[in-house]
Each structure stands twice: as C-alpha cells, then as structure tokens.
Amino acid sequence: MISQLHAAVRSGLVRLEDVTFPLSWYAEKRLCKNKRLLAEYIAENSMVESKQFLESLEAWQKCPSDSPGRP
C-alpha cells in the first residue's frame, strides 16, 4: 500500500500534502515503535518505493532509529 501511495504521489495523481496528515499520525503512533524491524523488512524485500515514501514523512524521520521492534 505504501508503495502505491508513493507511485500516486510521484505520478501527480495525489499530492503529498493530501496524505501527509493521516499517514504521519499512523507513522508516529503505530510504526515508530517498530521502526528498526520495519526498516529491515523493507530492505530485505527491496521495497524501494515504500522506503522513499516513509522517508518523505517528517514523522518517520523523527522516529528513533534504534526502536527495537519485536524480539
């Protein structure tokens, strides 16, 4: 889903500003606590567009990169 949003923003179908608010909240409240785990998953599965999209969100950038994720 994240890669699809990135493709839509990149192609001009959607503006980043239109999806930033709901996704920033989701990134901050739900994804940050597992940032390291998610980053590893994205890297292992070559999910370049998902990585680029998440990195464009200020909330994702502010997440501590040492968030442990699940054991």
N, C-alpha and C positions, 0 to 999 in steps of 0.2 A: 504494500500500500504506500509506503513512504517513497519508494522509487517512482511510483505512478504520479504522486504529487509533484515530485521533482521534475518529471518529464512534462507535466502540465504547466508548471511554472516556467520552465525553460522554453517551451513552445509558445508561451503567451496566452494559453487558454485560461490561466488563473494567475492572479498577481500574488506575489509572496505575502504582501500585506493582508490579503484576504484570508490566508490560512495561518498566519503567524500567531494570532491570539489563541485560538483553540489548541494549536499544536505546542505552543510554548508552555501553556499550562500543563498539558499532558506530559511534555518532556520534563518539566520541573517536578511535578508531583508523582509521576509514575515511572519515568525512565531513568532519572538521575541516580536513584538508589542502586541501579544495576548497570551503570554506565560502562564499567570495565567489561562486564560479561557481554553486554550488547555490542560493544566495540570489537571484542574478539570474535563474536559470531558474524558480524558484518564483514570483518577482514577475512575470516576463514571461508566465507561463502561469496567472496568477490562482489559484494553489494555496493559498488562504487556510487551509484546514484543515491542510495539511502544514506551513505556516509556523507556525501556532499550536501544533501538536504538537511540532515541533522546539524551538520557543522555550520549551516547558514542561520540556525536559530540561536539567538543570544542566550536563551535559557539553557540550551545544551552546552554552549561554550562555558557557562558559569558553573556547570555541574563539576564537582570534584572528580578529577580523572582517576583518583585512587579509590572510588567507590567499589567496595569489594564484590558486589553481586552475590549470588547464591553460592554456597560451598559446593 
